[in-house]
Every structure is written in C-alpha cells, then in structure tokens.
Amino acid sequence: MSTQLKHFGLTRTKAWLWGTCLLLAGMLLSTLVFVLSPLLYFAISDSFNWRFGMPFSGQARLETTLRAIYNRGDALIDNQSTLLLGDSHLHSFPTSMLKGVGVNFAIAGETAEQLAERITDYTSVERVKQIVLLTGRNDLAQGRAPQAMAMSVARVLDQIPMTTPVALVGIPPLRQAEDVENRSTQEANQLLARHCSNRARCIFVDIESLADASGSLRQNYALSDGVHLTAAGYTQLAVLINCVLSQPQPNAHGDCQ
C-alpha cells in the first residue's frame, strides 16, 4: 500500500513539474515573440481571443476610434450614397467595387448585437439611398446561437426606415471548418433570409456561390485564416451585391448567383 502511495506521489510530482515546464516555456516563447515582433504578437493574441470569444484591447481601441471617426462624418453623407454596415467582411470591402457612391461604416470584429446599439449613432440611415448589411459572424464565433444572432440583426433592421432599401448579405461560410460550424452558418442565413422577407424593401443576398460542394468557403476565396475573403472572394461578393442593388424593386430574395 505504501509503495502504491509513493508511486502515486511521484507521478503527481512529475505531472506538476511537466506542467510547470510547459507553462514557463509558453511564457518564454510569448516574451520572445513580443520582443522580436510586437505586431505578430498582438496579431496572434487578437486572433486567439477572437476565436474563443474573449475581449482584447486592440478590438476595443479599434471600435472606439472608428465610432468617433464615423460620427464626425455621418452628417456629410447625402441621399445618393450607399451605406455599408457590418463586420470585417464589409470593413475590408472596397467601396469602389460598388455601383455609385459607397460609404463604409463597418467595423471589423463587431457583433450584430453591438451594431444594433451603434446604428442609433447615425442620422444618415434616414436619408441614404440604400444600405448594405453584413453581420453576424462574430456572434457565432463567440458562441451565440443562430436564433439570438438573427434577433440582433432584426433589431438593426428595425432601426432602418422602412422606405430605405436594404441588401442583407448572407454570412459567408468558413474554410476547413467543423461541420457543425457551417451548419450553424447555414441555419443563421435561413433565419436572416426569413427576417428580410418580413421587411418591406429588404432583399437577401444569397452567398451560396462563395461555397464549394461541401458547403465550405471556396479555397480561392479564402485567406489563410479560413474566415476572411481574398481579392477573388471580394470580386464575387461585389458581383452579388451589385446585382441585387441594380434590381428596381427589391423584395424578399435576390436571383443573383
């Protein structure tokens, strides 16, 4: 019995030592990366935190800065402009790819829940020609259910005048994702399309052509992170959005693929 207890004690000690060594090695590696390349350190840290739905300082600074900039420019947006609202999928979208004048008020990393609160900052939503909305990926990444995310998008739609046309873009799928993740995206898009169909002058932009046969984001459309779009991906997304915006009387669902 005493031999077994002694063996158990040694095993626990070894496990503790190994755990301590791994922790110290991780801390040393993090410090080394920070010293040699601070930008890489913060990029890895932010990416890790985004994946696990944890707040990080870089995101907070980005949101605060962009909200201040957008608030200053809001009064300058006229009634011939197309306003873009959403997350990084639109934040990186060049407005020059849109037909007409585009103004980009998207914020990378933002959730639909946050956008539902932020949109109240802008009087421009009451006078712009039309709005392009693409949001929800960050909600899903942070573990929110598709139903909860879709309700946040519905709140955004509720705060846009019914006379303003809205192109509600589906959430692009992920590349090399777990089946459950892309099934969640598909369910979310079905809910978004339903909310759009219940609103006057809303047209849903189906992004099915961005996916391959398995339902994942096409390889040539995906950056190495498997989330964001390449130049080719944005070119295809622009085709889909412009097709919808060119329809004279948008309602319910676009026929653009």
C-alpha positions in Angstrom: 0.0 0.0 0.0 2.8 2.4 1.0 4.6 1.6 -2.3 1.5 2.5 -4.3 1.1 5.8 -2.4 4.7 6.6 -3.0 4.3 5.8 -6.7 1.2 8.0 -6.9 3.0 10.8 -5.2 5.9 10.6 -7.6 3.5 10.6 -10.6 1.8 13.7 -9.3 5.1 15.4 -8.8 6.2 14.6 -12.3 3.0 15.8 -13.8 3.3 19.1 -11.8 6.9 19.5 -13.0 5.9 18.9 -16.6 3.0 21.3 -16.3 5.3 24.0 -14.8 7.9 23.5 -17.5 5.3 23.8 -20.3 3.9 27.0 -18.7 7.3 28.5 -18.4 8.2 27.5 -22.0 5.0 29.1 -23.2 5.7 32.3 -21.3 9.3 32.4 -22.6 8.1 31.8 -26.2 5.4 34.6 -25.9 8.0 37.0 -24.5 10.4 36.1 -27.3 7.8 36.7 -30.0 6.8 40.0 -28.3 10.4 41.3 -28.3 11.2 40.2 -31.8 7.9 41.1 -33.5 5.3 43.0 -31.4 2.9 43.3 -34.3 3.0 39.5 -34.8 2.5 39.0 -31.0 -0.6 41.2 -30.9 -2.0 39.7 -34.2 -1.7 36.2 -32.7 -3.1 37.3 -29.4 -6.1 39.0 -31.0 -6.8 36.1 -33.3 -6.7 33.7 -30.3 -9.0 35.9 -28.3 -11.4 36.3 -31.3 -11.6 32.6 -31.8 -12.5 32.0 -28.1 -14.9 35.0 -27.8 -12.7 36.8 -25.3 -12.3 40.6 -25.3 -9.0 42.1 -26.2 -7.6 45.7 -26.0 -6.9 46.0 -29.8 -10.6 45.5 -30.6 -11.7 48.0 -28.0 -9.3 50.6 -29.4 -10.4 49.9 -33.0 -14.1 50.3 -32.1 -13.7 53.5 -30.1 -11.6 55.1 -32.8 -13.8 54.2 -35.7 -17.0 55.1 -33.9 -15.5 58.6 -33.3 -14.5 58.9 -37.0 -17.8 57.7 -38.3 -19.8 60.0 -36.0 -17.8 63.0 -37.4 -18.5 62.1 -41.0 -22.1 61.0 -40.6 -23.7 64.4 -41.3 -21.8 64.6 -44.6 -23.4 61.5 -46.2 -26.0 62.5 -48.8 -29.1 60.8 -50.2 -27.3 59.3 -53.2 -24.9 57.2 -51.1 -24.9 53.5 -50.3 -24.1 52.9 -46.6 -22.2 49.8 -45.6 -22.7 48.4 -42.1 -21.3 45.3 -40.6 -18.1 43.5 -39.6 -14.7 42.7 -41.2 -16.3 41.1 -44.3 -17.5 44.6 -45.2 -14.8 46.6 -43.4 -12.3 45.3 -46.0 -14.7 45.7 -48.9 -13.5 48.4 -51.3 -16.4 50.8 -51.9 -15.0 51.4 -55.4 -16.4 48.0 -56.3 -19.9 49.2 -55.7 -22.0 50.9 -58.4 -22.5 54.6 -57.3 -21.1 56.3 -54.2 -20.4 54.0 -51.3 -19.6 54.9 -47.7 -18.2 52.2 -45.4 -19.2 52.3 -41.7 -18.3 48.7 -41.0 -16.1 47.7 -38.0 -14.0 44.6 -38.0 -14.7 42.3 -35.1 -18.0 43.8 -34.2 -21.0 41.7 -33.4 -24.6 42.1 -34.7 -25.6 42.8 -31.1 -23.1 45.7 -31.0 -24.2 47.0 -34.3 -27.8 47.1 -33.1 -26.6 49.5 -30.5 -24.2 51.5 -32.7 -26.6 52.2 -35.5 -28.5 54.6 -33.4 -25.5 57.0 -33.6 -26.2 57.7 -37.3 -28.8 60.0 -38.8 -27.5 59.1 -42.3 -29.6 55.8 -42.1 -32.7 58.0 -42.5 -31.6 59.7 -45.8 -29.2 57.4 -47.7 -30.2 55.8 -51.0 -29.7 52.3 -49.7 -27.9 50.2 -47.1 -25.7 47.0 -47.4 -25.7 45.0 -44.2 -23.5 42.0 -43.5 -23.1 41.0 -39.8 -23.3 38.0 -37.5 -20.1 36.0 -38.0 -18.6 37.3 -34.8 -21.7 36.5 -32.8 -21.5 32.9 -34.0 -17.7 32.8 -33.3 -18.4 33.9 -29.7 -20.9 31.0 -29.2 -24.2 32.8 -29.7 -27.0 30.7 -31.1 -28.1 31.5 -34.7 -31.5 32.5 -33.3 -30.0 35.0 -30.9 -27.8 36.4 -33.6 -30.7 36.7 -36.1 -32.7 38.6 -33.5 -29.9 41.1 -33.2 -29.9 41.6 -36.9 -33.7 42.1 -36.8 -33.1 44.8 -34.2 -30.7 46.5 -36.7 -33.4 46.3 -39.5 -36.0 47.7 -37.1 -33.9 50.9 -36.8 -33.7 51.5 -40.5 -36.6 53.4 -42.1 -38.9 51.1 -44.0 -38.6 53.4 -47.0 -34.8 52.7 -47.2 -33.8 49.7 -49.4 -31.6 47.2 -47.6 -29.4 44.5 -49.1 -29.0 42.0 -46.3 -25.9 39.8 -47.2 -25.7 36.2 -46.0 -22.8 35.3 -43.7 -20.0 33.7 -45.8 -19.1 30.1 -44.7 -15.8 29.1 -43.2 -13.0 27.3 -44.8 -11.9 23.9 -43.3 -14.5 24.3 -40.5 -16.2 21.7 -38.4 -19.4 20.5 -40.0 -21.3 22.0 -37.0 -19.9 25.5 -37.7 -21.0 25.6 -41.3 -24.4 24.1 -40.4 -24.7 26.9 -37.8 -23.9 29.4 -40.6 -26.5 27.9 -42.9 -29.1 28.0 -40.2 -28.2 31.6 -39.5 -28.6 32.6 -43.1 -32.0 30.9 -43.3 -33.1 32.9 -40.4 -31.7 36.1 -41.8 -33.5 35.5 -45.1 -36.7 35.0 -43.2 -36.3 38.3 -41.3 -35.6 40.0 -44.6 -38.7 38.6 -46.3 -40.8 40.1 -43.5 -39.5 43.6 -44.1 -40.5 45.9 -46.9 -37.8 46.8 -49.3 -35.3 44.3 -48.0 -33.6 41.8 -50.3 -31.4 38.9 -49.2 -28.1 38.5 -50.9 -27.6 34.7 -51.2 -23.8 33.9 -50.9 -24.1 30.3 -51.9 -21.8 30.8 -54.9 -19.0 31.5 -52.4 -19.2 27.9 -51.1 -17.8 24.7 -52.6 -19.7 21.4 -52.9 -19.1 20.6 -49.2 -20.6 23.9 -48.1 -17.2 25.4 -47.0 -15.8 28.7 -48.3 -14.1 28.0 -51.7 -10.3 27.7 -51.4 -9.6 30.5 -53.9 -12.0 32.8 -52.0 -10.5 32.2 -48.5 -7.5 33.8 -46.8 -5.2 31.6 -44.8 -7.3 32.2 -41.6 -10.2 30.4 -43.3 -12.6 33.2 -42.4 -11.9 36.3 -44.5 -12.1 36.8 -48.2 -9.3 37.0 -50.8 -9.4 39.6 -53.7 -11.2 36.9 -55.8 -13.7 36.4 -53.0 -14.5 40.1 -52.8 -14.8 40.3 -56.5 -17.5 37.7 -56.4 -19.2 39.3 -53.4 -19.3 42.6 -55.3 -21.0 40.9 -58.2 -23.7 39.5 -55.9 -24.3 42.8 -54.1 -24.3 44.9 -57.3 -26.7 42.5 -58.9 -29.1 43.0 -56.0 -28.7 46.7 -55.8 -29.5 47.0 -59.5 -32.9 45.4 -59.2 -35.6 48.2 -59.4 -38.0 46.9 -56.8 -36.1 44.7 -54.3 -38.2 42.4 -52.2 -37.6 39.2 -50.2 -34.9 37.4 -52.2 -32.5 38.2 -55.0 -32.0 36.0 -58.0 -28.2 36.7 -58.2 -25.7 33.9 -58.0 
